[in-house]
Amino acid sequence: MTTLVDPTLLTPALAHPETVLGALDFAGVAVFAATGALAAAREKHDLVTFGFFAAITGVGGGTLRDLLIDAPVFWVQDWRYIAVCLASAAVVWIIGAGAWRFRALLWLDAIGLGAYGVLGAAKAEAFGVPPLICIVMGALTACFGGIVRDILAGQPSILLRREITVSAALLAATVYVVARLLGLDNWPAAAIAAPAGFLLRGGALIWGWAQPGFPGGLVRKG
């Protein structure tokens, strides 16, 4: 696939915590990994499963994104991502699994949806992907790891719930792409887009916002 930028420039732009998007990337991995570890804690799994849940949730969405846009898989190129996932798992193991921590899972997920919605769109943009597909890649990056986490934990997938989750990632990715099309640089676009996704998900958590269900349906007779 033809890229818009030299792929060697993606490392300082997207993989190092010294940059704005790089810091957002590591933060997104950390919070998603924590949600995976908390899901393992809820089921009282062992430490190995904590680490596995944390890793698959933290890097799952980004892995699928990289495979789809023909990019080097990010965590294979940089060991720090897996280290961050394992550190998040260790922190959750140490602090325990009180009821408030499962509530924290929802808020960590909200942060991750905003951050990774932006990061997925930004990396797809750097690889020359059209704007609409950048938005799709943003949502995929933010949500796929959580989908795998829920399946592994035996929980209903976020795709099968009407609560606002995927929509928050879509909003973050869309705001970022539109801001970039309007000429904003990466960091101001990210500074607008990531909070937008977080606020939408946060509003859903506080006020119970949900997507409307399909009004029709099959009616059985007799």
C-alpha positions as CSV (number, residue, x, y, z in Angstrom):
1,M,0.0,0.0,0.0
2,T,1.3,3.5,-0.9
3,T,1.8,5.7,2.1
4,L,1.6,9.4,2.4
5,V,4.6,9.6,4.7
6,D,7.8,7.8,5.2
7,P,7.0,4.9,7.5
8,T,10.2,5.5,9.4
9,L,8.6,8.8,10.5
10,L,5.7,7.0,12.2
11,T,7.8,5.8,15.1
12,P,8.6,9.2,16.6
13,A,5.1,10.4,15.7
14,L,3.0,7.5,17.0
15,A,5.1,5.2,19.2
16,H,7.2,7.4,21.5
17,P,5.7,8.9,24.7
18,E,7.6,12.1,24.2
19,T,5.1,13.1,21.6
20,V,1.4,14.0,22.1
21,L,0.0,11.2,20.0
22,G,2.6,8.8,21.3
23,A,1.6,9.6,24.9
24,L,-2.0,9.1,23.9
25,D,-1.1,5.7,22.4
26,F,0.6,4.4,25.5
27,A,-2.2,5.8,27.7
28,G,-4.8,4.0,25.5
29,V,-3.0,0.7,25.8
30,A,-2.6,1.1,29.6
31,V,-6.3,1.9,30.3
32,F,-7.6,-0.9,27.9
33,A,-5.2,-3.3,29.5
34,A,-6.5,-2.4,32.9
35,T,-10.1,-3.1,31.8
36,G,-8.9,-6.5,30.6
37,A,-7.3,-7.2,33.9
38,L,-10.4,-6.0,35.8
39,A,-12.5,-8.4,33.7
40,A,-10.2,-11.2,34.8
41,A,-10.5,-10.0,38.4
42,R,-14.2,-10.2,38.2
43,E,-14.0,-13.9,37.3
44,K,-11.3,-14.5,39.9
45,H,-8.7,-15.7,37.4
46,D,-5.0,-16.3,38.1
47,L,-2.1,-14.0,37.4
48,V,-1.3,-15.5,34.0
49,T,-4.9,-14.9,32.8
50,F,-4.7,-11.4,34.2
51,G,-1.7,-10.8,31.9
52,F,-3.3,-12.4,28.9
53,F,-6.6,-10.5,29.3
54,A,-4.6,-7.3,29.7
55,A,-2.5,-7.9,26.6
56,I,-5.3,-9.0,24.3
57,T,-7.4,-6.0,25.4
58,G,-4.6,-3.5,25.3
59,V,-3.2,-4.4,21.8
60,G,-6.0,-6.3,20.2
61,G,-7.7,-3.5,18.3
62,G,-4.4,-1.9,17.2
63,T,-3.2,-5.3,15.9
64,L,-6.2,-5.8,13.7
65,R,-5.9,-2.2,12.4
66,D,-2.3,-2.7,11.5
67,L,-3.0,-5.9,9.7
68,L,-5.8,-4.3,7.7
69,I,-3.8,-1.2,6.6
70,D,-0.7,-3.3,5.9
71,A,1.4,-1.7,8.6
72,P,4.0,-3.4,10.8
73,V,2.2,-4.6,13.9
74,F,3.0,-2.0,16.5
75,W,3.7,-4.1,19.5
76,V,5.9,-6.4,17.6
77,Q,8.1,-3.5,16.8
78,D,8.2,-2.0,20.3
79,W,8.3,-4.2,23.4
80,R,7.1,-1.4,25.6
81,Y,3.5,-1.9,24.7
82,I,3.4,-5.4,26.1
83,A,5.3,-4.2,29.1
84,V,2.6,-1.5,29.7
85,C,-0.1,-4.2,29.5
86,L,1.7,-6.5,32.0
87,A,2.3,-3.5,34.3
88,S,-1.4,-2.6,34.2
89,A,-2.3,-6.2,35.0
90,A,0.1,-6.2,38.0
91,V,-1.4,-3.0,39.3
92,V,-4.9,-4.4,39.2
93,W,-3.7,-7.6,40.9
94,I,-2.1,-5.7,43.7
95,I,-4.9,-3.2,44.4
96,G,-7.5,-6.0,44.4
97,A,-11.0,-6.1,43.0
98,G,-13.4,-4.1,45.1
99,A,-16.8,-3.0,43.7
100,W,-15.6,0.5,43.0
101,R,-12.8,-0.9,40.8
102,F,-15.4,-2.5,38.5
103,R,-17.0,0.9,38.2
104,A,-13.6,2.2,37.4
105,L,-13.4,-0.3,34.5
106,L,-16.3,1.6,32.8
107,W,-14.5,4.9,33.2
108,L,-11.2,3.6,32.0
109,D,-13.0,2.1,29.0
110,A,-14.4,5.6,28.3
111,I,-10.9,7.1,28.3
112,G,-9.7,4.3,26.0
113,L,-12.5,4.8,23.6
114,G,-11.7,8.4,23.1
115,A,-7.9,8.0,23.0
116,Y,-7.8,5.0,20.7
117,G,-10.5,6.3,18.4
118,V,-8.1,9.1,17.6
119,L,-5.0,7.0,17.5
120,G,-6.5,4.5,15.1
121,A,-7.7,7.2,12.7
122,A,-4.3,9.0,12.9
123,K,-2.3,5.9,12.0
124,A,-4.6,5.0,9.2
125,E,-4.4,8.5,7.9
126,A,-0.6,8.3,8.0
127,F,-0.7,5.2,5.8
128,G,-2.8,6.9,3.1
129,V,-6.2,5.4,4.0
130,P,-9.2,7.4,2.8
131,P,-11.0,9.6,5.4
132,L,-14.1,7.4,5.8
133,I,-11.9,4.3,6.3
134,C,-9.8,6.2,8.8
135,I,-12.9,6.7,10.9
136,V,-13.7,2.9,10.7
137,M,-10.1,2.1,11.7
138,G,-10.4,4.4,14.7
139,A,-13.5,2.7,15.9
140,L,-12.0,-0.7,15.2
141,T,-8.9,0.1,17.1
142,A,-10.9,1.4,20.1
143,C,-13.4,-1.4,20.2
144,F,-12.0,-4.7,19.0
145,G,-9.9,-5.4,22.0
146,G,-13.0,-4.9,24.3
147,I,-15.0,-7.2,22.1
148,V,-12.4,-10.0,22.5
149,R,-12.2,-9.2,26.2
150,D,-16.0,-9.6,26.7
151,I,-16.0,-12.9,24.7
152,L,-13.2,-14.3,26.8
153,A,-14.9,-13.2,30.0
154,G,-18.2,-14.6,29.0
155,Q,-19.8,-11.2,29.0
156,P,-22.3,-9.8,26.4
157,S,-20.3,-8.1,23.7
158,I,-20.5,-4.3,23.4
159,L,-21.8,-4.8,19.9
160,L,-24.9,-6.4,21.3
161,R,-25.7,-3.7,23.9
162,R,-27.6,-0.5,23.1
163,E,-25.5,1.6,25.5
164,I,-23.2,4.1,23.9
165,T,-19.7,2.6,23.4
166,V,-18.8,2.1,19.8
167,S,-20.6,5.4,19.1
168,A,-18.1,7.2,21.4
169,A,-15.1,5.8,19.4
170,L,-16.8,6.7,16.1
171,L,-17.3,10.3,17.4
172,A,-13.7,10.6,18.5
173,A,-12.4,9.3,15.1
174,T,-14.8,11.4,13.1
175,V,-14.0,14.6,14.9
176,Y,-10.3,13.9,14.5
177,V,-10.6,13.2,10.7
178,V,-12.8,16.3,10.1
179,A,-10.4,18.5,12.1
180,R,-7.6,17.2,10.0
181,L,-9.5,17.8,6.8
182,L,-10.1,21.4,8.0
183,G,-6.3,21.9,8.3
184,L,-5.6,21.3,12.0
185,D,-2.4,19.7,13.0
186,N,-2.3,16.3,14.7
187,W,-2.1,17.4,18.3
188,P,-4.9,20.1,18.3
189,A,-7.1,17.7,16.4
190,A,-6.5,15.0,18.9
191,A,-7.0,17.5,21.8
192,I,-10.5,18.1,20.5
193,A,-11.4,14.7,19.4
194,A,-10.4,12.4,22.3
195,P,-12.3,14.4,24.9
196,A,-15.4,14.4,22.6
197,G,-15.5,10.6,22.6
198,F,-14.8,10.5,26.3
199,L,-17.6,13.0,27.1
200,L,-20.1,11.1,25.0
201,R,-19.3,7.8,26.8
202,G,-19.2,9.6,30.1
203,G,-22.6,11.1,29.6
204,A,-24.0,7.6,28.8
205,L,-22.5,6.3,32.1
206,I,-24.0,9.2,34.1
207,W,-27.4,9.7,32.5
208,G,-28.0,6.4,30.9
209,W,-27.9,7.5,27.3
210,A,-28.5,4.6,24.8
211,Q,-29.0,4.1,21.1
212,P,-32.6,3.8,20.0
213,G,-33.6,0.2,19.1
214,F,-35.2,-0.8,15.9
215,P,-38.9,0.1,16.2
216,G,-40.2,-2.7,14.0
217,G,-39.8,-6.5,14.1
218,L,-41.4,-9.7,13.2
219,V,-44.8,-10.3,14.9
220,R,-45.8,-13.9,15.5
221,K,-49.4,-14.8,14.9
222,G,-51.5,-17.3,16.6
